[in-house]
Amino acid sequence: MRPIRLPEVTIGISGSPEIFSRGIHGVIKRAVIIGNGFAGAENQCIGLVRGLGLSGRHSLYRVSRPSGGINDWLHWIPVSLHKKLEHLFRRIHGSLRFRIPAKGHRVNPISFGQNGIADILEADANHIANMARENLDKDGPLLVVASGRDTICVSSTIKRLAPECVFVVQIQHPRTHLNRFDLVITPRHDYYPLTPHAQKQIPWFLRRWITPREPPGRNVVLTIGALHQADSAALKKAASAWHDELALLPKPLVVVNIGGPSRNCRYDVDLANQLACMLQNVLPSCGSVRISFSRRTPEKVSKVFVKELSTNPKVYIWNGEGPNPHLGHLAWADAFVITADTVSMLSEACTTGKPVYVIGAERCTWKFADFQKSLQERGATRPFTGKEDMSQSWSYPPLNDTAEAAHVKKMKSGDHSTTIDVAGPSNSSTKGKSTTVLVAAPKATGMKKGMAIADFVLRLGAIIAALSAAATMGTSDETMALVSGYLVLSLPFSIVTIVRPHASGIKLFLVIMDTVALTLATSAAAAAAAIVYLAHNGNASSNWLAICNQFTDFCQNVSGAVVAAFVSVVVFICLILLSALFLRKH
């Protein structure tokens, strides 16, 4: 029987981080985590806060996105705009029929044990910024840690509203200008210039929109995998908690973690059948096997393992009931077999320094293929073939991304900067030392984003006006229908300018097209106005009689169409002026 091997102890940070900003000095005593409701994103924030020694001195806020019904089709737009549209739907329809129960992809509030958070509040940038300002003298500066696309707007707004009172860390690349944040922690594979395989899979005309446009700056920390909570202290605690259940199992103990197919790592029951067959082949060299599934595992995939392996006395399959054994598995396992779709589980397993076998890596595309390649090059993972002798061990330098991110050293950028001093490890050789982070204060970009949102709202109003005019006009209905079609097609471009406020190329394109559409709308409105004038007043020289007295409904409809057409003209003028101001800000 081989002894249980745990990763080397990572000594926690003693003391408190300090911020120095233009003469303001204070000790960080508290942190705010901004989550998006997904465990994978929120666990990264919690892991970093634990690494900084602030566990138990943090609160969790969450950015919630409307779900159900038509909202499920709008998940790709910014969450702030999504909420405004959902409110507009409710106002228009006067009911909640657009909201139906969510499909279950959200998670329940995460439990943090004794220092857990009972109540999770909606993340409001103004509230958090005001709290940081009001409590600065009493509690010192506020550390804000956020992860996930939906949190970007909130965290960057907090920094803009209270730059002297907060230190903002954004985990995962925000796909926006990095100077909005004090620190960005992101996996190396998020940069396609650093991942040639991913670069080849992205069409050249899409690269600037879906991959980072800026190279890793001095306020960027690159990691191999994802941050997480599975540090040495957590594993030691889990080893004690799960001792009675796992310590006496026959060795080697092989833990199999099954994730779920994703857009960039697709698989179905075929891979499940393949893995089940491979596990049967290696069972003779295993003492015991424990299989667990994630929230994303499809039922048809989990049923394969239950059918093929549940009757074997060496195999135990966790059915999701009772405490989650994940941390216990990390502490007591001798080897892991993990599906390639989950960056988080692979990052956690590779932290232990124990053998990690991966199944399905060849099915991963884009940047995830580069992540798999980087793990194999480090010797942290090997492909699972079903021919392995699981009693044979091998080792590698464990991944330590969370601790390294928490101990980031001396980074400077720009003349005006914010500084965070983090006390070093509390051992005899390093006690009293500290590491310093100097990063540029973010530039305000809220005005550009506000103008982009106003542009989108104006386009929605113009669509309504143009469609109303097209539905009632006589001679110019085709022109207004064309204008309406253009407005609908322009909405995705307007949304891109919200996500990327500095996308001046798209704004210039919209200005040109809006000018053309303004010409068409003006001609249609003028034609309709001429018809209304003749219908009301006639023309004596041409012997045309006023007909409104005989055809009242016709005159009312066409008059309404004229008003709608000129409303669309006014909106187009506003759009052009707004775009010109937007471009001038660049």
Secondary structure, DSSP 8 states (H G I E B T S, - for coil): ------------B-S--EEEETTEEEE--EEEEEE-S-HHHHHHHHHHHHHTT-TTSEEEEE-----SGGGGG-TTS-HHHHHHHHHHHHHHHSSSTT-----S-S------GGG--S--EE--HHHHHHHHHHTHHHH--EEEEEESGGGHHHHHHHHHH-TTTEEEEEES--SS-GGGSSEEEEEGGG-GGG-HHHHHTS-TTTHHHHS-SS---TTEEEESS---S--HHHHHHHHHHTHHHHTTS-SSEEEEEE---BTTB---HHHHHHHHHHHHHHGGG-SEEEEEE-TT--HHHHHHHHHHHTTSTTEEE--S-SS--HHHHHHH-SEEEEETT-HHHHHHHHHTTS-EEEESGGGB-HHHHHHHHHHHHTTSEEE--S---TT---------HHHHHHT------SSSEEEEEEE-BSSTTTTT-EEEEEEE-----HHHHHHHHHHHHHHHHHHHHHHHHHHH-STTHHHHHHHHHHHHHHHHHHHHHHH-TT-HHHHHHHHHHHHHHHHHHHHHHHHHHHHHHHHHH-BTTTTB---TTT-HHHHHHHHHHHHHHHHHHHHHHHHHHHHHHHHHH-
